[in-house]
Each structure stands twice: as structure tokens, then as C-alpha cells.
Amino acid sequence: MIKYDVLVLGEINVDLILRADEIAPVFGQELLVDDATLTMGSSCVIFACGAVRLGLRVGFAGIVGDDEFGRFMLREMKARGIDVEPVIVDPAIKTGITVSLSTATDRALLTHLGSIAALAPERVERALFEQARHVHVGSYFLQTGLRDGLPNLLAEARARGLTVSLDTGWDPDEKWNGSLQETLAQTDVFLPNGVEAPAISGEPDVEAALSTLAKRTPLVAVKLGAEGAIARRGEEIVRAAPPAVQVVDTTGAGDSFDAGFVCGYLKGWPLERTLRLACACGSLATRYPGGTNGQPTLDEALELMDAAP
């Protein structure tokens, strides 16, 4: 029986967001910020919340520590409609945390991995693949326990008829390798941003990167921030501009974009409409502090899409 539209194989951590118009810490000095928010973090959790808001059924396979941050995350994820039954509580580790130094236009992140790096292929129940239509993996370079075995794990999922989406996120080591090329071979939808795509492809710019990556993965959508996004499937190339919104915090905007794109993909929408939905979801998510507070319903996203020129 299909229980999930999307099964997320992901990291779980809290986010502490410190926000100001300008924010540049200096050792030896105490500086004030305008706002502080403790909220749900992790690329994959923010993606999962966005997917649920859009009407998708989402299950989550991940790991938390037996601590206050872990209990906070499970409570909040469940309250947002994510099925957390597959999540493992491991008393031997700490739940991860990311401190986000955020302005209206950019952010810097400081992360303690903890449980983020703990998920491994052998800890993913294969029976979950029988209950899902699609698998999403985010934070590839942070999920170090999952990386090496991920190509085989995704091949198992695809052999059962599931499709796969991947968002690598930033590589802290800036090596952009590991088993990534083997993982891309088992990916149906690849969702990098405009910095990651050239780095992963070895190309000098987004256009060349898109061409190269589209030869490795059937569908590639590159997030370009204020410039919107560009996607390619075979010889089909489409662009979309972001709808205008009042930006408060860009945390999680790319993950909300991913949720919108996967939603359109699973609905079988044309590529152009799917990309526009993704841009609308990413834009609307920036309206409030935190990665999830501004995430739209499908009706809200469609209304913004229809109103855009």
C-alpha cells in the first residue's frame, strides 16, 4: 500500500537563527542582533514541511539524539504532518544544531553535525520503499554516514519503481566528489543552486553546468536566487523568474523551492509550470523568519503564480 508520496532520507537538526540588517561577528566583542529564533532546521526537514503544506504525504527516515533538541524536532515535525515513525532515537549521539547568521539577502551557517551525519544505509528500513512513490535526499555532503552506500540504496528504491530527487547542498570541504557521480546516476531530479552546479559539473558557468549535468540526470533544475531558476530535461530548457515578495529571511528558501518542484513533478505537470511553482514556493518561504513559517499551501502558491506577470 502506498503510504507516502515522498519518503525523505534526511538529517534532523534544530536551527538557531540570529537576524540583523548587518551581522558580522568579531572575536573579543559582543554584538547585538535584532531577533533570535529557535526553530526546526535541516534541509530535509524544511523540504518535508514544505511538501506537506503543498498536500503531499511525507514520511521521514532519519536519526535524532535522546535529548531536548531531538524531542523538539520530533514534536514539531509531527505537528506539521510529517510521519516520524521511521525516525530512530539514538542515545549515543547529540541532535545536530545549525546557527544561522541571517540578513534579508544572505546568511552564514555554523553547524555541529551530531545526528546529521549518523544516518547510514543499513539503518534505513527497506520496507519503507514499498510504501512510497518517491525518495528525496538533501544535504548530501553533510550526511557523511549515508553517502558511500547511497548509490546502491537509491538503486534499490528505483528497482521498486520509486523516483528519486537529490539536493546536495554546499560541500564544506569544497571537493564536490565522494560517490556523487554514482549517486547522480541513480537520480531522476537533481536540484543544485547556481554555485553548486558549476562546482559539481566542473564547468565555468551555470549554462555549461546545466548542459553537462543534464547528460547525467534526466531532469536538472538550478536555483538562481533573485534571478529565479532554470531547468533542463533532454533538449527542453525553461526559465522562471521569482515572484515579488517582501523578503524577511532566506533560510530554507531553496528547500521550499525543492518541495514545489517535486510536487509539480509528481503531479506530472509540464516543466515550465513545475519550475514556476517551485519559484513561487521558494519566494513565499522568505516572508517570515525561519525556514518553514512562510511556506505556502498549493492554493497560495498557485495564486501568486497566476498573479505574476
Secondary structure, DSSP 4 states (H G I P E B T S, - for coil): ---EEEEEE---EEEEEEE-SS----TT-----SEEEEEE--HHHHHHHHHHHTT--EEEE-EEESSHHHHHHHHHHHHTT-B-TT-EEETTSPPEEEEEEE-SS-EEEEEE-GGGGT--GGGS-GGGGGGEEEEEEE-TTT-HHHHTTHHHHHHHHHHTT-EEEEE----TTS---TTHHHHHTT-SEE--BTTHHHHHHT-SSHHHHHHHHTTTSSEEEEE-GGG-EEEEETTEEEEEPPPP---S--TTHHHHHHHHHHHHHHTT--HHHHHHHHHHHHHHGGGSSSSSTTPPPHHHHHHHHHH--
